[in-house]
Amino acid sequence: MFPSLGAGMVLAVIAVSSNQGFGEGWKGIPVLLVFYGFTGRIISSEVSLSHDSLTVVNPLRTYTLPRSSPLRALKDDSGSLQVTSQESGTIDAFAFGGSIIDKFVGTVAEAEREIAVWVNAAVPAKSVGVTYEKRWTRCRWPDLSLLLAFLVTTVGLVAGALTG
């Protein structure tokens, strides 16, 4: 999807630049880069299970919950997956936000069951060292895309101001 959108955006920039000049055509580049940045952050959301922790990656925040703490995963009234623990309280999992499609596919209910099985399984001895952690989500390529959008916009505005 991203390469075809990129190619389409490049063609659009060329078309606009040929008709109205480069000063107007370059404006499409930051739009594409911002789109990539936001879309990349959204699609990087996930809930993952390891032998010693459950990790909820949301677009802005990442939560790591130790397996040794009492965890519960529930489907709320809106169809979203929520993970609850004593340390964190309730965390909404953006990756399982509930949708009309999910009412037919059932991925939230499947994730809820999988987490329940994982919680009820034997806890490995070395998982005691994992602690609750809440941090900013780092997404290398989406963040780079947003940074490039800022830089391209800044350079374009400065160039436009200097050339009149």
N, C-alpha and C positions, 0 to 999 in steps of 0.2 A: 504494500500500500504506500509506504513512504517514498520509495524511489519513483513510483508513477506520479505521486503528488508533486514531488520535487521537479520532475521533468516537466510536468504541466505548468508549474509555477515559473520555471525558467523560460518556457515558451511564452507565457503571459507577460513576463517582464520584458522580453525581447519585443513582443508585439506592441506593448504600451510605449516602450522606449522609442521604437521606430516611428510611431505616430505623434507622440507628445514630448519626446526628448527623455534623456536619461534621468533628469530631475524628477520626473513623475514615475518612470519605470522602476527605479530602485525600491520604491515604497512597498512593493510586493514581497521583497525578500524578508524583511522583518516580520511581516504577517505570517509567512510560511514558517519561519523559525519559532515564533511564539506558538503557533499551532502545534509544531513538533514537540516543543517543550512541555506544553500542558498535556497533550495526548500521551507523550512518553511517560510522564509522571503517573497518569491515571492507569495506563496498562501495566505499569510496574508493580501495582498493588497486588499483594498475595498474602496468604496465610500458609506458613510452612511448619512442619513438625520435624524435629530432630530427636535423637535419642534422649536429650536432656532438656529441651526447651521447645516452647511454641512461640513462633514469631509472627506478628501481625505487621505487615508493611502497608501503610496507608500513603497517599500522595505526599503528605508533609511530615508525618511522624511514624517512627518504627518502635514497636513495643516487643520486648523479649521477656517472656514469662517462664520461670523455672518449672520444670515438670513436678518438682517436689511440693509445690504449693497447690492448694485446692483450686482447680480450674473448672469452669463450666462453659459450655458453648450452647447458646440458645438462638432460635429463630424468633425475632420479635414480631410485633403485630404488623409491621410494614413489610415483612419478608426478609429483612436484613439479618445477617449473622452477627451476634454479639458474643464476645468472650469476656468472662467475668472471673476475677480473682480477688483475693484479699488485698494484695499490694496495689493493684492497678484500678480496681473498681471495674466499671463496664467500659469495654473498648468496642466500638463499632468497626467491623472489618469492611473496609471500602470495596475490597475485591468481591465480596458477596453482599452487595447492596440491595439485593432483591430487585426483581423486574417482572414485567409481564411474561417474558420468555421463561424465566425461572419457575414460574408456576407450572409450566409444562415439563421442563427439563429436570428440575429438582436439585440443582447443584448446592443450594444452601442446606437443604435437608441432608444431602449426602455428606457435606463437610461437617455438619453437626454430628452425624453418626460416627464419622471417622475420628473426630476429636474425642468423642465420648469413649470409643474403643481405646484410643491412645491414652486417655486419662486413667482408665480402669486397668490398664496393663501394669505389669510390675515395673517399678521405678529403678533404673540402673543406679548402682551405688555411687558412681562418679558424678551423677547429676546434682548432688547436694551443693556443689560449689557454684552453680549458676544462680545469679540474683536477678531480680526485676530490673529492667533497664528501659528507659524512655529516651529516645534521641531523635534528632532531625533525620529525615530520610534523605539519603544521598543517592541521586540518580545521575551518573556521570554524563551520559549523552543528552538527556533532556535539559539538564542544567547548563551544559555547554551550549546547547541550542538557544536557551534564553539569554545567556551571556552574549552570544554572537548577535542576537536580535538587538540587544542594547547597544553593542558596539557599532553595528551597521547603521542603526538609527542615529547615533551620536555623530558618526563620521558623515552621514548624509546631511544632517542638519547643519553641521559646521561647514561642510563644502557648499551647501546651498547659501548659507549666510555670507561666505567669503566671495562667492561668485555673483551674488546679488540677486 
